[in-house]
Amino acid sequence: MNFSFQNMQTHHLSIEKTAKVCTVGDLNKDTKAIWIVCHGYGQLAQFFAPKFSLLASEGHFIIAPEALSRFYLQGFSGRVGAAWMSREERDCDIEDNINYLNTIYAHFDIEAQSKPLNVLGFSQGVATACRWLAQTKISFQNLVLWAGIFPPDMNTDFEFSMDSFEDKKVFIVYGDNDPFLKVEHEEEVDRLSKKYKNIEVIRFSGKHEISPAAMEILLGKLAQPL
């Protein structure tokens, strides 16, 4: 029997999957703000969440979802990391990530908490965080793009415009010695910060990392008016 790709069909099925979410801090009547933080490529939630202990110590509640795809970082054993998506089945992964973050939003009953919601993406997590906010129109107060920038597809896939975030604070944070950021990143940051008054740039001395020093600067700026 001869087989050809003309006989093959691709089917997409929605299934249940168990996701891992780590939290830091307490969620109660005294909580100052809620954060959803999306990690970068190859990271795991249990190691990413503690990087926001400073925020938790100031009365903030941190929610760190782990991306749904895990893999060995080197070879076939050893350390494991997670990733939000790849170029394969890209649209399906984006939809899954949006539904995932919506589920987290509902699980912690964030809307009923009546607390400010801040959203942070680090590296690959920047695109996931931005797409979620643009697609769902979730109410939030601050958006932090750490070691990343708005994904270019947001202007087409989501009919996105920075004008839709004009009443929000958007912080762009990155290290001055980040080996993963190209010259084009700094040029785009410069262009956006000049065009939109609600964007503030925090450039710290460091590499591709969540810098405690930069986190302190960010925490101090959160309370300042737009």
C-alpha positions in Angstrom: 0.0 0.0 0.0 1.5 3.3 -1.1 1.3 6.2 1.4 1.6 9.8 0.6 1.2 13.0 2.5 -2.0 13.6 0.6 -3.6 10.9 2.8 -2.5 12.6 6.0 -4.8 14.9 8.1 -3.9 16.9 11.2 -6.5 17.0 14.0 -6.4 19.4 17.0 -8.1 18.2 20.2 -8.6 20.1 23.4 -7.6 18.0 26.4 -7.2 18.5 30.1 -3.7 19.0 31.4 -2.4 19.5 35.0 -0.4 22.7 35.3 2.0 23.8 38.0 1.6 27.2 39.6 3.8 28.6 42.4 2.9 31.4 44.7 4.8 33.6 47.1 3.3 35.7 49.9 -0.3 35.8 51.2 -3.6 36.7 49.6 -5.8 38.3 52.2 -7.5 41.6 53.0 -4.1 43.3 53.6 -2.6 42.3 50.3 -1.4 45.4 48.5 -1.3 44.0 45.0 -1.5 40.7 43.0 1.2 39.8 40.5 1.1 37.3 37.7 4.7 36.7 36.6 5.6 34.6 33.4 9.1 33.1 33.5 11.5 32.9 30.6 12.6 30.1 28.3 14.0 27.0 30.1 13.0 28.1 33.6 10.7 26.5 36.2 8.2 28.2 38.4 9.6 27.0 41.7 12.9 28.7 41.0 11.4 31.8 39.3 8.8 32.7 41.9 11.3 33.3 44.8 13.0 36.0 42.7 10.0 38.2 43.7 10.4 37.7 47.5 11.1 41.4 47.8 7.6 42.2 46.5 6.1 39.5 48.8 7.9 41.1 51.8 6.1 44.4 51.0 2.7 42.7 51.1 2.3 41.7 47.4 1.0 38.3 46.4 3.0 36.6 43.6 1.5 34.0 41.2 4.1 32.3 39.0 2.6 29.9 36.4 4.9 27.3 34.8 4.7 27.0 31.0 3.0 23.9 29.8 5.8 22.4 27.8 8.8 20.9 29.7 12.1 19.5 28.3 15.6 18.5 29.2 17.9 21.5 29.0 20.8 19.4 27.8 20.6 16.0 26.1 18.2 13.4 27.5 18.6 13.8 31.3 19.5 16.3 34.0 18.0 19.7 34.5 14.5 20.4 33.2 13.1 23.6 31.9 9.8 24.8 30.5 8.8 26.9 27.5 5.7 28.8 26.5 5.8 28.0 22.8 7.8 27.3 19.7 7.2 28.0 16.1 5.5 24.5 15.8 1.7 24.8 16.2 2.3 28.4 17.3 -1.3 29.5 17.1 -2.5 26.6 19.2 0.1 27.3 21.9 -0.8 31.0 22.0 -4.5 30.0 22.5 -3.6 27.4 25.2 -1.5 30.0 27.1 -4.3 32.6 27.0 -6.8 30.0 28.3 -4.3 28.9 30.9 -3.8 32.4 32.3 -7.6 33.0 32.2 -7.9 29.8 34.3 -5.4 31.1 36.9 -7.2 34.5 37.0 -10.5 32.7 37.8 -8.9 30.2 40.2 -7.5 32.9 42.4 -10.7 34.9 41.9 -8.6 38.0 41.1 -11.5 40.1 39.9 -13.4 39.7 43.2 -10.2 40.4 45.3 -10.5 44.2 44.4 -6.7 44.4 44.4 -4.4 46.0 41.8 -3.2 43.5 39.3 0.3 43.8 38.0 1.6 41.5 35.1 5.3 40.8 34.5 6.9 38.8 31.7 10.5 37.9 31.7 12.3 37.1 28.4 10.1 34.6 26.5 7.3 35.2 29.1 7.0 38.8 27.9 5.2 37.8 24.7 2.9 35.5 26.6 2.0 38.2 29.1 1.4 40.8 26.4 -0.7 38.6 24.3 -2.9 37.6 27.2 -3.6 41.2 28.2 -4.2 42.3 24.6 -6.5 39.3 23.8 -8.6 39.2 27.0 -8.7 42.9 28.0 -8.2 41.9 31.6 -8.1 44.9 33.9 -4.6 45.6 35.2 -2.6 48.4 36.7 1.1 47.8 35.7 2.7 45.8 33.0 6.4 45.0 33.2 8.4 43.8 30.2 11.6 42.5 31.6 14.3 41.5 29.1 11.8 41.6 26.3 9.5 43.7 24.2 6.0 43.6 22.6 5.9 40.7 20.1 5.6 42.0 16.6 2.5 39.9 15.8 0.4 41.8 18.3 -0.2 44.5 15.7 -1.8 41.9 13.4 -3.1 38.9 15.3 -4.7 40.9 18.1 -5.3 44.3 16.4 -3.1 45.6 19.2 -2.2 49.2 19.8 -0.3 50.8 22.6 -3.1 53.3 22.7 -5.2 50.6 24.4 -2.7 50.7 27.3 -2.5 54.4 27.5 -4.0 54.6 31.0 -1.6 51.9 32.3 1.9 52.0 33.4 4.3 50.0 31.2 7.8 49.4 32.5 10.5 48.1 30.2 13.4 46.7 32.3 16.6 45.2 30.9 20.3 44.8 31.7 22.9 46.8 29.9 25.0 43.6 29.3 22.2 41.2 28.3 23.7 38.9 25.6 20.2 37.9 24.3 19.1 41.4 23.4 20.1 42.8 20.1 20.7 46.5 19.1 17.2 46.5 17.6 15.8 46.0 21.1 17.3 49.1 22.4 16.2 51.0 19.3 12.6 49.8 19.8 12.7 50.7 23.5 13.9 54.2 22.6 11.2 54.6 20.0 8.4 53.5 22.3 9.5 55.5 25.3 9.6 58.7 23.2 6.2 58.0 21.6 4.2 57.0 24.7 4.3 58.9 28.0 3.1 55.9 30.0 6.2 53.9 29.3 9.1 54.1 31.7 12.5 52.4 31.1 14.6 50.9 33.8 18.1 50.0 32.5 20.3 48.3 35.1 23.8 47.1 35.3 23.6 43.4 34.6 22.8 40.6 32.2 19.8 38.4 31.4 18.4 38.2 34.9 15.9 39.4 37.5 18.1 41.9 39.2 17.3 42.6 42.9 18.6 46.2 42.6 16.3 46.8 39.5 13.4 45.2 41.4 13.9 47.7 44.2 13.8 50.6 41.7 10.7 49.1 40.1 9.0 48.8 43.4 9.7 52.4 44.2 8.2 53.6 40.9 5.0 51.6 41.1 3.5 54.0 43.6 4.3 57.1 41.5 1.5 58.6 39.5 1.3 58.1 35.7 
